[in-house]
Amino acid sequence: MTDYKIDELLSVINFEENKFQTTRYNLFLTNYEIAVLKKYHIDYVNCKTAKEILQRVESIISDLDDLEQEELDQVGMSIAERDYYKNTNK
């Protein structure tokens, strides 16, 4: 069994980055997702649905280099997964 040093682990986790914020239209985005969307000038503030954000991501992603595409794709997948679980009938 592996022993973990809890204090050490807690010191490297960025809780603020994963904290959720609510947009004007009640969409939940993490601080990290917001930072990435801002970095690529994606106007998430005026999007009424997660799908609108994802459309904006898709419209610019092919114009980026590989590392930028990967970063934005990860954010897009995170938003899409949250939207799926929120809006799927259970």
One Martini backbone bead per residue (centre of mass of N, CA, C, O) as a GRO file, in nm:
protein
   90
    1MET     BB    1   0.098   0.036   0.021
    2THR     BB    2   0.049   0.373  -0.027
    3ASP     BB    3   0.192   0.663   0.090
    4TYR     BB    4   0.053   0.980   0.163
    5LYS     BB    5   0.113   1.331   0.150
    6ILE     BB    6  -0.124   1.547   0.204
    7ASP     BB    7   0.016   1.823   0.224
    8GLU     BB    8   0.164   1.794  -0.047
    9LEU     BB    9  -0.082   1.758  -0.229
   10LEU     BB   10  -0.233   2.023  -0.149
   11SER     BB   11   0.001   2.219  -0.251
   12VAL     BB   12  -0.046   2.130  -0.578
   13ILE     BB   13  -0.337   2.211  -0.575
   14ASN     BB   14  -0.562   2.398  -0.784
   15PHE     BB   15  -0.858   2.519  -0.675
   16GLU     BB   16  -0.919   2.778  -0.841
   17GLU     BB   17  -0.912   2.655  -1.130
   18ASN     BB   18  -1.175   2.454  -1.043
   19LYS     BB   19  -1.361   2.678  -1.007
   20PHE     BB   20  -1.682   2.784  -1.029
   21GLN     BB   21  -1.866   2.972  -1.268
   22THR     BB   22  -2.125   3.200  -1.348
   23THR     BB   23  -2.300   3.301  -1.597
   24ARG     BB   24  -2.543   3.496  -1.722
   25TYR     BB   25  -2.671   3.197  -1.840
   26ASN     BB   26  -2.601   2.962  -1.632
   27LEU     BB   27  -2.309   2.875  -1.675
   28PHE     BB   28  -2.054   2.635  -1.613
   29LEU     BB   29  -1.721   2.749  -1.531
   30THR     BB   30  -1.404   2.740  -1.505
   31ASN     BB   31  -1.133   2.927  -1.459
   32TYR     BB   32  -0.971   2.782  -1.676
   33GLU     BB   33  -1.173   2.797  -1.908
   34ILE     BB   34  -1.190   3.103  -1.911
   35ALA     BB   35  -0.892   3.158  -1.971
   36VAL     BB   36  -0.886   3.010  -2.244
   37LEU     BB   37  -1.113   3.162  -2.386
   38LYS     BB   38  -0.974   3.437  -2.361
   39LYS     BB   39  -0.708   3.371  -2.507
   40TYR     BB   40  -0.906   3.311  -2.782
   41HIS     BB   41  -1.147   3.514  -2.798
   42ILE     BB   42  -1.402   3.386  -2.650
   43ASP     BB   43  -1.746   3.472  -2.621
   44TYR     BB   44  -1.899   3.340  -2.345
   45VAL     BB   45  -2.089   3.556  -2.212
   46ASN     BB   46  -2.308   3.550  -2.473
   47CYS     BB   47  -2.373   3.261  -2.413
   48LYS     BB   48  -2.659   3.045  -2.365
   49THR     BB   49  -2.484   2.790  -2.441
   50ALA     BB   50  -2.259   2.540  -2.467
   51LYS     BB   51  -2.288   2.503  -2.775
   52GLU     BB   52  -2.196   2.787  -2.848
   53ILE     BB   53  -1.913   2.760  -2.743
   54LEU     BB   54  -1.837   2.513  -2.918
   55GLN     BB   55  -1.872   2.659  -3.189
   56ARG     BB   56  -1.649   2.868  -3.139
   57VAL     BB   57  -1.424   2.670  -3.107
   58GLU     BB   58  -1.454   2.529  -3.389
   59SER     BB   59  -1.408   2.797  -3.563
   60ILE     BB   60  -1.080   2.819  -3.456
   61ILE     BB   61  -0.907   2.554  -3.417
   62SER     BB   62  -0.777   2.523  -3.714
   63ASP     BB   63  -0.591   2.800  -3.672
   64LEU     BB   64  -0.412   2.639  -3.485
   65ASP     BB   65  -0.185   2.498  -3.318
   66ASP     BB   66  -0.137   2.204  -3.165
   67LEU     BB   67  -0.126   2.305  -2.867
   68GLU     BB   68  -0.375   2.487  -2.884
   69GLN     BB   69  -0.574   2.272  -2.972
   70GLU     BB   70  -0.546   2.094  -2.723
   71GLU     BB   71  -0.634   2.298  -2.512
   72LEU     BB   72  -0.915   2.365  -2.641
   73ASP     BB   73  -1.018   2.073  -2.658
   74GLN     BB   74  -1.024   2.013  -2.355
   75VAL     BB   75  -1.229   2.229  -2.287
   76GLY     BB   76  -1.450   2.132  -2.478
   77MET     BB   77  -1.485   1.850  -2.348
   78SER     BB   78  -1.564   1.949  -2.069
   79ILE     BB   79  -1.817   2.105  -2.155
   80ALA     BB   80  -1.959   1.873  -2.306
   81GLU     BB   81  -1.983   1.679  -2.065
   82ARG     BB   82  -2.149   1.862  -1.883
   83ASP     BB   83  -2.383   1.899  -2.082
   84TYR     BB   84  -2.465   1.606  -2.108
   85TYR     BB   85  -2.531   1.552  -1.801
   86LYS     BB   86  -2.739   1.787  -1.775
   87ASN     BB   87  -2.922   1.710  -2.064
   88THR     BB   88  -2.976   1.416  -1.984
   89ASN     BB   89  -3.183   1.170  -1.965
   90LYS     BB   90  -3.244   0.942  -1.676
   0.00000   0.00000   0.00000
